[in-house]
Structure formats: structure tokens, C-alpha cells
Amino acid sequence: MSDASFPTIAWNDVPKLSASQMQQLAMLATGKYGLDIRLIVEHTGRNLAELVNHFAPEGPVLIAAGRGNNGSGGLATARLLASQQRPVWVVPTHEAENYSGITKEQLELLKHYPSARVRSSLPKMKFTCVIDAAIGTQLEGPPRGRTLDVITVLNNLSSAGSCVISLDTPTGMVADTGEVPGEVVNATMTMALALPKRGVEPGTAAGDIYIGDFGVPPGVFEDMNLTAPKFTSFLTKVIP
């Protein structure tokens, strides 16, 4: 489908964040400014669900969810899509007992939605859309083990025609530099949280870049000496 319905902003006109700045932004938003982390997760899920419904409006969706903040956003997306009766398969990248906090809450909520299926292994079937919510900005060295298996399956699905949406940073890419120390998810598009990450440029393995606004208080940007652009939509496409 066309993305003409989304407003655009040029890559050179938007501030970029490092991984550490993204952590600082989240801490300021939830600490000093009192923005509930659950609200951020909900906004993330809503924005991702909108991209899914726009670019792949029908068919089953696969979500690979890590145990960190990225995972909680992916799991919220699964819940919101399942509430619309969309068939959703969720594959956690770690054992369920290793999930905690809000990510665990989101995972447990899925049991109330009949069209959401949580599986320990990646299903061998076709998906119209795949969400990569495995690691995000917290990559530490080349992907290995189960994460590497997830990347392989997601790339095979991409080659077979699935729309692949990475959250914040494609799994396997270093957010600050764009370096790829091992295998990386080849995304159709990446949805940046709040602002793009420095190394995650349009046209790389990240594909197209969209910014997902979650209502960051203006004072957060001021405290970080950033001039944030005025977004007119929850989703904005970044153009080269």
C-alpha cells in the first residue's frame, strides 16, 4: 500500500539519538515528567499496529519479542492486533520465566485473546507481516543462539514477501553507528521511538524509517538540549 497518508520529514532536519540518549530520554520522561511507562508501551503498540494495518491489512502476523523494552512494545502490538481479531503468533526470544516487569505483564495479557498464540518455536508458515521487537538499541556483540535463529527466520520470511517491521533498530544493527557485527534483520521499515537513532538511516538494513511519537513532554527535549521537530501525526516518515 502507499505511504502517502503519512507526513514526512527529511533525515537532515530531525535530531538523532544515541542509545544512551534514548535511555536518558526515557528516564526523564518517566521520572522528572511523570509519564507512565505503561502509557509509552501502549503508544508504541498502537503506532506499530497502525503500520501493520496500513501496509499489511490482512493475514497472520508474527511477532518476535525480547524481554526488554522493545519486547514490551511488540507484545502490546500483538494484544492490540488480537483485539481486532487479527491472527497473531508471538515467539518470545527467551524462556517465559526470564521475562519480568511490564514485558511479563504484556506477555501474560495475551492469554485473554483467542487469536493470539504464544509459541516457544518459530512456526513454519507464511505471514503477511513480521515485527522484529527482539533487541532494539541494546545489542551487545554479534547475535547468537536463539536471537540468531530469529534473524534467520525473519530474513527468510522477508525474502518470501513478508513485510518486516523492526522496532527502533533492526536486530543485529548497532544503533549508534549502523555497524552490523554479524547477521542483521533486513527490515522493510523501522519504527523509531521518539526520534531516529544515529546509525539507523533510511536505505540501510533498516529500510524505510518512520518515527512513532509517544507524547514526549517538550521539557524532555529542552533538558537534553535538543530541538524537537513538530510532529503532526503519531507516525511520520523520514525521507533521505
C-alpha positions as CSV (number, residue, x, y, z in Angstrom):
1,M,0.0,0.0,0.0
2,S,1.0,3.6,-0.4
3,D,2.5,5.6,2.5
4,A,1.3,8.9,1.1
5,S,-1.0,9.3,4.0
6,F,1.9,9.8,6.4
7,P,3.6,13.2,6.8
8,T,7.3,13.3,6.0
9,I,10.5,14.9,7.4
10,A,14.0,15.0,6.0
11,W,16.7,12.9,7.7
12,N,18.9,16.0,8.0
13,D,16.1,18.0,9.6
14,V,15.4,15.7,12.5
15,P,17.6,15.3,15.6
16,K,19.1,11.8,16.1
17,L,19.7,10.0,19.4
18,S,22.4,7.7,20.6
19,A,21.4,4.6,22.5
20,S,22.4,6.2,25.8
21,Q,20.4,9.4,24.9
22,M,17.4,7.2,24.3
23,Q,17.8,5.8,27.8
24,Q,18.2,9.3,29.2
25,L,15.0,10.5,27.3
26,A,13.0,7.6,28.7
27,M,14.3,8.2,32.3
28,L,13.5,11.9,32.1
29,A,10.0,11.3,30.6
30,T,9.1,8.7,33.2
31,G,11.0,10.2,36.1
32,K,11.1,14.0,36.1
33,Y,8.0,14.4,34.0
34,G,6.0,11.5,35.3
35,L,5.0,9.9,32.0
36,D,3.8,6.3,32.9
37,I,6.0,3.7,31.2
38,R,2.8,1.7,30.5
39,L,1.5,4.6,28.5
40,I,4.7,4.7,26.4
41,V,4.3,0.9,25.8
42,E,0.7,1.4,24.8
43,H,1.6,4.3,22.4
44,T,4.3,2.1,20.9
45,G,1.9,-0.8,20.4
46,R,-0.7,1.5,18.8
47,N,1.8,3.0,16.4
48,L,3.2,-0.4,15.3
49,A,-0.3,-1.8,14.9
50,E,-1.2,1.2,12.6
51,L,1.8,0.4,10.4
52,V,0.8,-3.2,10.3
53,N,-2.8,-2.5,9.4
54,H,-1.7,0.1,6.8
55,F,1.0,-2.0,4.9
56,A,-0.3,-5.5,5.6
57,P,-4.0,-5.1,6.4
58,E,-4.9,-8.8,6.2
59,G,-3.3,-12.2,7.0
60,P,-1.4,-13.6,10.0
61,V,1.2,-11.6,11.9
62,L,4.4,-12.9,13.6
63,I,6.0,-11.0,16.5
64,A,9.4,-11.9,17.8
65,A,9.6,-10.3,21.3
66,G,12.6,-9.8,23.5
67,R,12.5,-9.4,27.3
68,G,13.3,-5.7,27.3
69,N,11.5,-2.5,26.5
70,N,11.4,-3.4,22.8
71,G,9.7,-6.7,23.6
72,S,7.0,-5.0,25.7
73,G,6.2,-2.7,22.7
74,G,6.0,-5.7,20.4
75,L,3.8,-7.6,22.8
76,A,1.4,-4.6,23.2
77,T,1.1,-4.7,19.4
78,A,0.2,-8.3,19.5
79,R,-2.5,-7.6,22.0
80,L,-4.0,-4.7,20.1
81,L,-4.0,-6.7,16.8
82,A,-5.5,-9.7,18.6
83,S,-8.3,-7.4,19.9
84,Q,-9.1,-6.7,16.3
85,Q,-9.4,-10.5,15.7
86,R,-6.2,-10.5,13.7
87,P,-4.4,-13.9,13.9
88,V,-1.1,-13.3,15.7
89,W,1.7,-15.6,16.6
90,V,4.1,-14.5,19.3
91,V,7.6,-16.0,19.8
92,P,9.5,-14.8,22.9
93,T,13.3,-14.8,22.3
94,H,13.8,-16.1,25.9
95,E,12.1,-18.5,28.2
96,A,8.9,-17.1,29.7
97,E,10.3,-17.2,33.3
98,N,13.0,-14.8,32.2
99,Y,10.5,-12.1,31.5
100,S,9.7,-9.5,34.2
101,G,8.0,-6.2,34.8
102,I,5.9,-4.7,32.1
103,T,7.2,-7.1,29.5
104,K,5.9,-10.0,31.6
105,E,2.6,-8.3,32.1
106,Q,2.1,-7.8,28.4
107,L,3.0,-11.4,27.7
108,E,0.5,-12.7,30.3
109,L,-2.2,-10.5,29.0
110,L,-2.2,-12.3,25.7
111,K,-3.8,-15.4,27.2
112,H,-7.1,-13.5,27.2
113,Y,-7.1,-13.1,23.4
114,P,-8.1,-16.2,21.4
115,S,-6.5,-15.0,18.2
116,A,-3.1,-14.6,19.9
117,R,-0.9,-17.7,20.1
118,V,2.3,-17.8,22.1
119,R,4.8,-20.3,20.8
120,S,8.3,-21.3,22.0
121,S,9.5,-22.1,18.5
122,L,9.1,-20.2,15.2
123,P,6.2,-21.5,13.2
124,K,6.8,-22.7,9.7
125,M,4.1,-20.9,7.8
126,K,3.6,-17.7,5.8
127,F,3.0,-14.4,7.4
128,T,1.9,-11.2,5.7
129,C,3.7,-9.1,8.3
130,V,6.5,-9.7,10.8
131,I,7.5,-7.5,13.8
132,D,11.1,-7.6,14.9
133,A,10.9,-6.5,18.6
134,A,13.9,-8.6,19.8
135,I,16.7,-6.3,20.9
136,G,16.5,-2.7,19.6
137,T,19.3,-0.4,20.8
138,Q,20.8,-2.8,23.3
139,L,22.9,-5.0,21.0
140,E,26.0,-6.5,22.6
141,G,28.2,-8.2,20.1
142,P,27.1,-10.4,17.1
143,P,23.7,-12.0,17.6
144,R,23.9,-15.7,18.7
145,G,21.8,-18.5,19.9
146,R,18.0,-18.0,19.7
147,T,18.4,-14.4,18.6
148,L,20.4,-15.5,15.6
149,D,17.8,-18.2,14.8
150,V,15.1,-15.4,14.9
151,I,17.1,-13.3,12.5
152,T,17.5,-16.2,10.0
153,V,13.7,-17.0,10.1
154,L,12.7,-13.3,9.8
155,N,15.0,-12.8,6.8
156,N,13.6,-15.9,5.1
157,L,10.1,-14.6,5.6
158,S,11.3,-11.2,4.2
159,S,12.6,-13.0,1.1
160,A,9.3,-14.7,0.7
161,G,7.4,-11.4,0.6
162,S,6.5,-10.7,4.2
163,C,6.5,-7.0,5.4
164,V,9.1,-6.8,8.1
165,I,8.9,-4.0,10.7
166,S,11.7,-3.5,13.1
167,L,11.2,-1.6,16.3
168,D,13.7,1.3,16.9
169,T,16.7,-0.7,15.4
170,P,16.8,-3.8,13.3
171,T,18.1,-6.7,15.5
172,G,21.8,-7.1,14.7
173,M,22.5,-3.4,14.0
174,V,24.5,-1.1,16.3
175,A,22.1,1.8,16.9
176,D,24.9,4.5,17.3
177,T,26.9,3.7,14.2
178,G,24.8,1.5,11.9
179,E,27.5,-1.2,12.0
180,V,26.5,-4.8,11.6
181,P,28.9,-7.1,13.6
182,G,27.1,-10.3,12.5
183,E,23.7,-11.2,11.0
184,V,21.0,-8.5,10.9
185,V,17.3,-8.4,10.2
186,N,16.7,-6.9,6.7
187,A,13.6,-4.8,7.5
188,T,11.1,-3.4,5.1
189,M,10.8,-0.5,7.6
190,T,11.9,0.5,11.1
191,M,9.7,2.5,13.5
192,A,11.9,4.8,15.6
193,L,10.8,5.5,19.1
194,A,10.5,9.3,19.8
195,L,13.4,10.2,17.4
196,P,15.6,8.2,15.0
197,K,18.8,6.6,16.2
198,R,22.1,7.9,14.8
199,G,23.2,4.9,12.8
200,V,19.7,3.7,11.7
201,E,19.5,5.5,8.4
202,P,16.9,5.1,5.6
203,G,18.0,2.7,2.9
204,T,20.2,0.5,5.1
205,A,19.0,-2.8,6.6
206,A,16.5,-0.6,8.4
207,G,14.6,0.0,5.2
208,D,12.2,3.0,5.4
209,I,12.2,4.9,8.7
210,Y,9.1,6.0,10.5
211,I,9.0,8.0,13.7
212,G,6.5,6.8,16.3
213,D,5.5,9.7,18.6
214,F,4.6,8.7,22.1
215,G,3.9,12.1,23.5
216,V,7.2,13.1,24.9
217,P,6.8,16.3,27.1
218,P,8.6,19.3,25.4
219,G,10.7,19.8,28.6
220,V,12.5,16.5,28.0
221,F,14.0,17.7,24.7
222,E,14.9,21.0,26.3
223,D,16.7,19.3,29.2
224,M,18.6,17.3,26.6
225,N,19.5,20.4,24.5
226,L,17.5,19.1,21.6
227,T,15.2,21.0,19.3
228,A,12.5,18.5,18.5
229,P,10.5,18.9,15.3
230,K,6.8,19.5,15.5
231,F,5.1,16.3,14.6
232,T,1.6,16.5,13.1
233,S,0.9,12.8,13.3
234,F,1.6,9.8,15.5
235,L,3.6,8.4,12.6
236,T,6.0,10.4,10.4
237,K,8.1,9.1,7.5
238,V,11.8,10.1,7.4
239,I,13.0,10.7,3.9
240,P,16.7,10.7,2.8
